[in-house]
Amino acid sequence: MNLNATLIAQLIVFGILVWFTMKFVWPPIAKALDERADKIAEGLAAAERGKSDFEQAEKKVAELLTEGRSQVAEMVANAEKRAAQIVEEAKEAASVEAARITAQAKADVEQETNRAREALREQVAALAVKGAESILRREVDVAQHIQMLSTLKQEL
């Protein structure tokens, strides 16, 4: 065989190989590469969307935390205000009750004082009658009168 014939045969076989590769092998490889590139692009886009979604979620969480803190602060302020109001109401009720008890005690003391005065008046009247009776029974003597009056004073 001749070198030229071998070279021509190899060129024909190479041409057939190139044609076969271009016709049957290259399109599936190109298709697979295109699909791979599309998947990579989709993955990058999804990662970018996820990143933006994450940033939005962080902003939303920060807003919710701020709102929650303000609501908690408002609730605490309302609770403190209500507690102060309850304390004031309790103080007022206690003051009213103390005034009522004091007034009742004063009335009771005045009644007891009046009763004691009445009892004392009755006793003084009884003693006066007793003293007058004893004076009338004895003879009229100044020294005895003074002694009886001093005894009467001691009894009072």
Secondary structure, DSSP 8 states (H G I E B T S, - for coil): --HHHHHHHHHHHHHHHHHHIIIIIHHHHHHHHHHHHHHHHHHHHHHHHHHHHHHHHHHHHHHHHHHHHHHHHHHHHHHHHHHHHHHHHHHHHHHHHHHHHHHHHHHHHHHHHHHHHHHHHHHHHHHHHHHHHHHHHS---HHHHHHHHHHHHHH-
